[in-house]
Structure formats: structure tokens, C-alpha cells
Amino acid sequence: MIGSSILSIIYLVGSVTFILGLKMLSRPDTARKGNLVAAAGMLLAILGTIFLYRVNGEPLHNLGWIFAALAIGSIAGVSAARKVKMTAMPEMVSLFNGMGGACAALISIIEFAHYPLMDGMVVIMLLSLVIGAVSCAGSIIAYGKLAGKIKDFSFNGQHIVNLLILGAIVILSVLLFTGLSSAAVTALFYTICALSLVYGVLFVLPIGGADMPVVISLLNSFTGVAAACGGFLYDNPVMLTGGILVGSAGTILTILMCNAMNRSLKNVLIGSFGGATAAAGGG
Amino acid sequence: MDTLLAFFHQHTELIYIVILSIFLGVEVISRVPSVLHTPLMSGANAIHGVVIIGAIIVMGKAEPDNIPALIIGFLAVILGTINVVGGFVVTDRMLEMFKGKKK
């Protein structure tokens, strides 16, 4: 009982450090400290979850696995972040963002089996799956483009194809709730996942390299929303505030970045479809 | 419609948090100078790594004989950790660079 009260306080402190961290990050003189404040809050929230979180009164299992995964992830994350060249940082951020998106999608994939279909939470899970998968695939493409591994690619009518895929995702998601057999539901679920990945790829592929930071920022806010869906799923306030803060701050940041380049978001996202017209509308 | 209303009623508090956080996120960063755009994006990227908490919970709930869930959960925790740790370290390096450059 005391444990879960302490955990609530930890989550509250965590949420506050995220807000403070973002606030301090937006001023040059406090930016570095702000990053550390948010990092400290994150560490606290993670440790609190591992030791104090209770599922129906029971502590978490598989602690060995969890610590092993944390160790592997930390080593990989630190070495990647240390080695990367100063000029290559935006693509590194994109790669990290993609991993966050993948993490959100994987959570949905596991949890999907545990909930009855008529639960409202299934909608949240689908949202997290689709947004996480789009963000993951998109970020990896953005990384590849900035690293010079993937060339710009677009074909005629690409935006129509994209809209069709998006429509298919919505229709299949609705179909999930029409009382199909459980095998069909599972198949549909994975089809939605695959379509989301394809959509993420096609969404980013035609966008020009110079506009990539804007797209990364947008995908960043997507992942924030996916994380917030996780917060809904587990009734977890720190995931919810952290995710939504990044979602809204990221969206505003995306618009600010566009303004700084004297372009509109619409121009960046849609203007690039169909090559020549994009070059004309670019200014 | 009933399900929707029930859902709203059941999660009123969370929905309040969502709405207020949206306004907060907009207010908090609305006056950021353009040199800080990239570090702020990177910092926000690290913060949405909170999704790792969900991965830890999934992993901790999985029964020891549920191998698929364990493997996917393990992967999710690794990916989430890279997002969080790498994100904060990269942001710190970026800001360090700024300090040397400015003034």
C-alpha cells in the first residue's frame, strides 16, 4: 500500500520534471540543465516502476530479463550517442525516435491478446499500434535519407496511394469490431500493422532531404501520442503527461521550424509530391 | 454511443490530463529561439521515451512460459531504453556544442 502511494508521488515528480525540462530546454542559458532535470525524472520513474509497480497486488516478474534489456539498451544507446558525429545528430535523433515508435507498437501487439474486443481500450491500442508503426517506419526512412543511404523516390499519384492506404487502415480497424472469428481478428490486426509500416515509408520517401528535420519533428510528436496511448492503457499518469506534452510541444515545434524556413507545413508535406511542382512551390 | 459515454465517464481524470497537457505543451515551448529547435526536438524525443515504462510493465506481467510475449517485451524494453538513454546523451552533446559556440 505504501509502495503504490510512493509510486504515485514518483510519477507526479516525473511529470513535473518533464514539464520543467521542456521549459528549461527552450531557453539557451538553462537548456543543458533542463535536459538533465528531465533525465533525472525519467530515471526515477523507471526505477519506481520496476520496484514498486503492482499487478493485482503482485510485484513485476522477470526482473532479470528486464535488467538485462535495460543494460543492453543503455550500452547501445550511450555508445551510439557518443560516437555519432556532430553533423549526423539529426539522423541519430530520428533513429532513436523510430525505436520509441517501435516500442509503442510492440506493447500494443502484446497487449492486444489480453483484452476483450469490446473494451474501449482496444481502440487506444490500435491507435498506439498505427501511430507507433508509422513513426517507426517513417523515422528509419528519414534516417536513411539524411545518412545518404536512401534517395528521394516518388511516383505519379503517390498521394492518392497514401490516402488509399490510410483509408484501408481505418476501414480494417472498423472491421475488427464486427464480430469476426478470433483468427480473422488476429490476421486483420497484423494486416493493419503492416499497412501502417508501409504508410510510414511512403509518407516520408518523397519528402526532400532539406525538409527532413521538420518531418523528424513531426514523427517525434507522433511517437509522443503513441506513448500517451500507453499511458491510457495502463492508467499511468507519467506516460500520459510525458507523451501528450511531447505530442503538443512537438507539433508546435514542427510549425515553428517550418516558419523558420519560411515555409508552411502543408508545403513541406504535400508540396514535395510530384517533383517539378514542388521545386516551383518551394520558395 | 453508450460505450463512448461510459469510456468518457470512466476516464474523466485522464481526459482532463490530456487536454490540459496539450495546452501546457504549447505554452511551454512557444517562445523558443530557432537555434534551440534541434536540441529541443532531441530533448522531446528523449522524453517520449517514457513509453519504456509501458514496456517494463508488459514484460513484468508476462508469464514465464509465454515465450512470444517475453521475446517481444524484451525487444520493446531494449528499444525503449535506447530511445531514452541515447536521446538524453545526444541532447546533452548538442547543448555542450552550443555552449562552446555561443559567447
Interface residues (C-beta under 8 A of the other chain):
Chain A: G14 F18 I19 G21 L22 K23 L25 S26 R27 P28 A31 R32 G34 N35 L36 A38 A39 M42 A45 I46 T49 I50 Y53 V55 P59 L60 H61 N62 L63 W65 I66 A68 A69 L70 I72 G73 S74 A76 G77 V78 A80 A81 R82 V84 M86 M89 P90 M92 V93 F96 N97 M99 G100 A102 C103 A104 L106 I107 I109 I110 E111 A113 M118 G120 P213 I216 S217 N220 S221 T223 G224 A226 A227 A228 G230 G231 F232 L233 Y234 D235 N236 P237 V238 M239 L240 T241 G242 G243 I244 L245 V246 G247 S248 A249 G250 I252 L253 L256 M257 A260
Chain B: T3 L4 A6 F7 Q10 H11 L14 I17 V18 S21 I22 F23 L24 G25 V26 V28 I29 S30 R31 V32 P33 S34 V35 L36 H37 T38 P39 L40 M41 S42 G43 A44 N45 A46 I47 H48 G49 V50 V51 I52 I53 G54 A55 I56 I57 V58 M59 G60 K61 A62 E63 P64 A69 L70 I72 G73 F74 L75 A76 V77 I78 L79 G80 T81 I82 N83 V84 V85 G86 G87 F88 V89 V90 T91 D92 R93 M94 L95 E96 M97 F98 K99 K102
